[in-house]
Amino acid sequence: MEAAPNIEAVVQFGDGDSIREIPAARLAIWLFLASEIMVFGGLMSCFMLLRIAHGGWDAEAAHVHWRIGAFNTLVLLTSSLTMALACTSAKERKRGTARRLRTYLGFTIVLGLTFLGVKACEYSLEFAKGFTPGAGLFWAFYYTLTGLHSLHVLAGIILNTTLWIAAARADLVPVVQRRIEYAGLYWHFVDVVWIFLFPLVYLT
Amino acid sequence: MANSMQEKSTPIAGAALDLRIWEWLVGLLFIGLLVFVTPIPKVAAIGLVFAAAVVKAVLVVRKYMHLAAEHWLLYVLALTPVVLIAGMAIALLPDIAFRP
């Protein structure tokens, strides 16, 4: 397999011998992730402050399904592994790279869909018991936080699926090899958000 | 002999490192769950669960997102919103959480 041509724009920092280059796309995705930290961080800190103010919401929190949440955490952590393996295999320039890339991306997509499927089942269980978003402040926060996160998972699945389809075409494999790093950064960020959401909503 | 010593001292990388990080993440998840089901004081349990979450997040960010090998500017980019959010929460804590 031929090496992917380096046509990325870069941003330079420093001067003289200490000059460093960061690909413009990487800098852009980190800026985007910083804005996402503000969104989720703002919501989570509001949830924490109001929870302390309302005495912990222990009665409401006792009704969330922590076992289902723990299973979903395991699913998302495993999807992070398959995404990291896809990124690692994308850096290798040897035979079978495209096939491995598609396999790992495929696993990541399936695990993302599993996460959403389990979340949908969890929502239906809670709705059946009458715990709708209008059932109280705790449930309003619960659905906002987990719903917004699920939308991000859905966006990641769409992104990974477009890369998976593109990786099937031999002429697009070098493009996918470059872009998968950025898709991976987004996917891992979604995982990090859940790493904090799970204990915040389910275990406290 | 020399070869085996060299193999031992070579740090793991690539897919092997990805797998090792995942093992740590899953281990920390189970430690958090164990703390949750163990009858210990709630404040201590919450502290331990969130400490495990912070370690997991650091592992993902540094190893899977490769921030450990990045330019310092990206650290600043990632940490600035975290500091702003923490500052906002601490500033609002007396007014919202401990209002009589």
Contacts between the chains, C-beta under 8 A, distances in Angstrom:
chain1	res1	chain2	res2	distance
A	13	B	71	6.7
A	13	B	73	6.2
A	20	B	71	5.4
A	22	B	70	7.9
A	22	B	71	5.4
A	22	B	73	6.9
A	22	B	74	7.2
A	26	B	74	7.7
A	27	B	73	7.9
A	27	B	74	7.5
A	27	B	77	7.9
A	30	B	74	5.2
A	30	B	77	4.9
A	30	B	78	6.6
A	31	B	77	6.4
A	33	B	78	7.1
A	34	B	77	5.2
A	34	B	78	6.3
A	34	B	80	6.6
A	34	B	81	5.0
A	35	B	81	7.6
A	37	B	78	7.3
A	37	B	81	4.0
A	37	B	82	6.3
A	37	B	85	7.2
A	38	B	81	4.7
A	38	B	84	7.1
A	38	B	85	6.9
A	41	B	81	6.2
A	41	B	82	6.8
A	41	B	84	7.9
A	41	B	85	3.5
A	42	B	85	6.4
A	42	B	88	7.5
A	45	B	85	5.6
A	45	B	86	7.9
A	45	B	88	6.4
A	45	B	89	4.0
A	45	B	92	7.9
A	48	B	89	6.8
A	49	B	89	6.4
A	49	B	92	5.8
A	49	B	93	6.5
A	49	B	96	4.5
A	49	B	97	5.3
A	50	B	96	6.9
A	52	B	93	7.7
A	52	B	96	7.8
A	52	B	97	3.9
A	52	B	98	7.9
A	53	B	96	5.4
A	53	B	97	4.8
A	53	B	98	8.0
A	53	B	99	7.0
A	66	B	36	7.2
A	70	B	29	7.1
A	70	B	33	5.7
A	73	B	29	5.7
A	74	B	26	6.7
A	74	B	29	6.6
A	77	B	22	6.6
A	77	B	25	4.8
A	77	B	26	6.1
A	77	B	29	6.6
A	78	B	22	7.0
A	80	B	22	7.3
A	80	B	25	7.5
A	80	B	60	6.3
A	80	B	64	5.9
A	81	B	18	6.0
A	81	B	19	6.9
A	81	B	21	7.7
A	81	B	22	4.0
A	83	B	64	7.6
A	84	B	18	4.3
A	84	B	21	7.5
A	84	B	22	7.9
A	84	B	63	8.0
A	84	B	64	4.7
A	85	B	15	5.7
A	85	B	18	5.5
A	88	B	14	5.2
A	88	B	15	5.4
A	88	B	18	5.9
A	89	B	15	7.6
A	184	B	64	7.4
A	184	B	65	7.6
A	185	B	65	5.6
A	188	B	60	5.4
A	188	B	61	7.5
A	188	B	64	4.7
A	188	B	65	4.9
A	189	B	65	7.4
A	191	B	60	5.9
A	191	B	64	7.9
A	192	B	57	4.9
A	192	B	60	5.3
A	192	B	61	6.4
A	195	B	53	5.3
A	195	B	56	4.9
A	195	B	57	5.1
A	195	B	60	7.0
A	196	B	53	5.6
A	196	B	57	6.8
A	198	B	53	7.6
A	199	B	32	6.5
A	199	B	46	7.9
A	199	B	49	4.6
A	199	B	50	6.0
A	199	B	52	7.9
A	199	B	53	5.2
A	203	B	32	6.9
A	203	B	33	7.8
A	203	B	36	4.8
A	203	B	46	7.9
A	203	B	49	5.2
A	204	B	46	5.2
A	204	B	49	7.2
